[in-house]
């Protein structure tokens, strides 16, 4: 799965855009062998040299900054290649040791480009809408030089339209090309962060939100207790909703979530939450508490339990050990991460 979050770039982008200063966007378009990041990774570099996002583990960013300044000054895109597959790595004096090669295309993003493609991508991220943009990486067509940005607007030719649509739907990078005139286009999808719903906003939800937010996820918490449903307790959360337990489905759009975790520590509330989730299509449902508690709740659900069995993870989280709220939060977020990103550690529920 493509995983190049845009969020880390936005504070720098918005600051420089507000000041009217152009920046350089670096897009990793090709890799060979072992590399820290894969195609689609992004870095944003200001004229001052300040940057956001990573292309490597911090080894190449300084050198890339020198190229970026020229791109900002001239407006001419530049393809920068790093090859660390042999002993020539010593040439850079940075000892990468990654045994891979990568190509990074640098583009100027500024008032003259209507701040594209970042303007389009940031707006789509705000509305949580799948999309992809195209960037011309090779061209013999003077009308579409290297660095041309294609933002989907419904007027592209079929080949480009389908490439962008496919990249957006699969959340994976892609390519489109033409022979006459010769050009090649890189399809860059927007990575939409997973949305996590926590049903229960007690103190032990705080580290869950912290870990998830560190990963760039969007977290919504819901609780029927005014003392718990306090936005000030969860500054990194996207939403904190005070709602009666039996009206969660009315007050929150459940269709937008990748995972939900029931953690109210209140048996009647957990039962109502599970009833609601049985009718929803959230693919991962976690339930905090021991197996005997799960069995009691499943018995109380009756026939509805069948609608949850293939999705319900209980006790929720990986068995990492540790009993602190932070340890439990790490176990929960790790399991959700493995599920969302199809990690080999993930195992589907057995009951």
Beta strands, then each sheet from edge to edge (+ up, - down):
strand 1: 23-33
strand 2: 42-45
strand 3: 51-52
strand 4: 78-83
strand 5: 100-109
strand 6: 132-139
strand 7: 149-151
strand 8: 174-178
strand 9: 183-189
strand 10: 195-199
strand 11: 218-223
strand 12: 239-242
strand 13: 259-262
strand 14: 284-287
strand 15: 312-313
sheet 1: 3+ 2- 1+ 5- 4+
sheet 2: 7+ 6- 9+ 8-
sheet 3: 12+ 11+ 10+ 13+ 14+ 15+
end
